[in-house]
Amino acid sequence: MSPISRIEEAFSAVHLSHEEINRYSRHLIMPEITIDGQKRIKSSRVLCIGAGGLGSPLLLYLAAAGVGKLGIVDYDVVDYSNLQRQVIHTSLDVGVPKVESARNRIMDINPNVEVEAYTTALNSTNALEIFRDYDVIVDGTDNFPTRYLVNDACVLLGKPNVYGSIFRFDGQVTVFWAKHGPCYRCLYPEPPPPGLVPSCAEGGVLGVLPGVIGLLQATETLKLITGAGKPLIGRLLIYDALKPSFKELKLRKNPNCPVCGDSPTIRELIDYEEFCGMPAVEAAKKADDPTVPSISAVELRQRMLHAADSFTLLDIREPHEELIVKLPGARLIPPAELPRRLHEFDSARDIILICKNGSRSADAVRLFQHSGFTKVWNVRGGLDAYASEADNSLPKY
């Protein structure tokens, strides 16, 4: 695979200072990189979608490697729950926009790197404009609407998309580049049904796993920039941290792919939230569905204090989550068990449902409604909101 065309045209005019020669000396003495390869790295522009679990190691190592310009797209702020795996941020950064925290850390590592921060939600109206000036796009997102958006924008612009995903103990890495192989839609023509695949916020992730996958993405990015080795185009690398093992699957271009196939039907960006049937900001909007009756965490607290016998409080989480925090008087039923246990409830009695963030309990309210129950309510924001708004003695996780 030859180096990316714009870099190939630009690198010969790039100069390395004495400080940079010293800084990157371990690259320069490698015959696969040499000084020309380092100039290509310095000439390159890489855009990272997300400054979270995958974006953290990716940005740290691309900055250390000397990538000339790093773009970062992320509209979120640093939270304590991020610090277990998002190693570019520190405790002092809690509450700070992730792009600012990441930029500060990058400047500490390598002040020669230019950083462009985009504190915005990526969408169909801004993706092409943001992507246009970058050589490689790296997808560090965790939701399906954004993954399809990143893929389609890269195909339309002819950009390589270095893809990574993580969940619990498993990770995947590949390079989608429609000019040379399949795209994301060739592998996943349709998104899964909403709610079928839990997010990391719902299912968890081993803290070190993003380091493994993010560094593999960084490696693939540098290979594309320098032309060294064989990039993971048409190959999906799967990592199982529990065994541990790596497995490689061959991917084929789909001639009927609607965006990169022989007769594409997608020639512009679409509404990806509608296409996936779910919002990119996964849990919040889902839990705030106006069709789901709800109460606030403060209202639940008042009822628990003054009318605890007047309702059933149902906890829609997994048993291991209850070990972290438990509400007094709550009855725990995991989501998978609930459909076959609806007969255990009295439809004449008020039933209030709660989970971690209000998402799973909102689904459970719908299940009760479809079964004829009318006196059911979801706690908006779940236990996270309860710990923040009603009882700050409880931990958040």
Buried (B, 14 or more C-beta within 10 A) or exposed (E): BEBBEBBEEBBEEBEBEEEBEEBBEEBBEEEEBBBBBBBBBBBBBBBBBBBBBBBBBBBBBBBBBBBBBBBBBBEBBBBEEBBBBBBBBBEEBBEBBBBBBBBBBBEEBBEBBEBBBBBEEBBBEBBBEBBEEBBBBBBBBBBBBBBBBBBBBBBBBEBBBBBBBBBBBBBBBBBBBBEEBBBBBBBEEEBEEBBEBBBBBBEBBBEEBBBBBBBBBBBBBBBBBBBBEEBBBBBBBBBEBEEEEEEEEEBEBBEEBBBBBEEBEBEEBBEBBEBBEBBBBBBEEBBBBEEBBBBBBEBBBEBBEEEEEEBBBBBBBBEEBBEEBBBEEBEBBBBEEBEEEBEEBEEEEBBBBBBBBBBBBBBBBBBBBEEEBEBBBBBBBBBBBBBEBBBEEBEBB
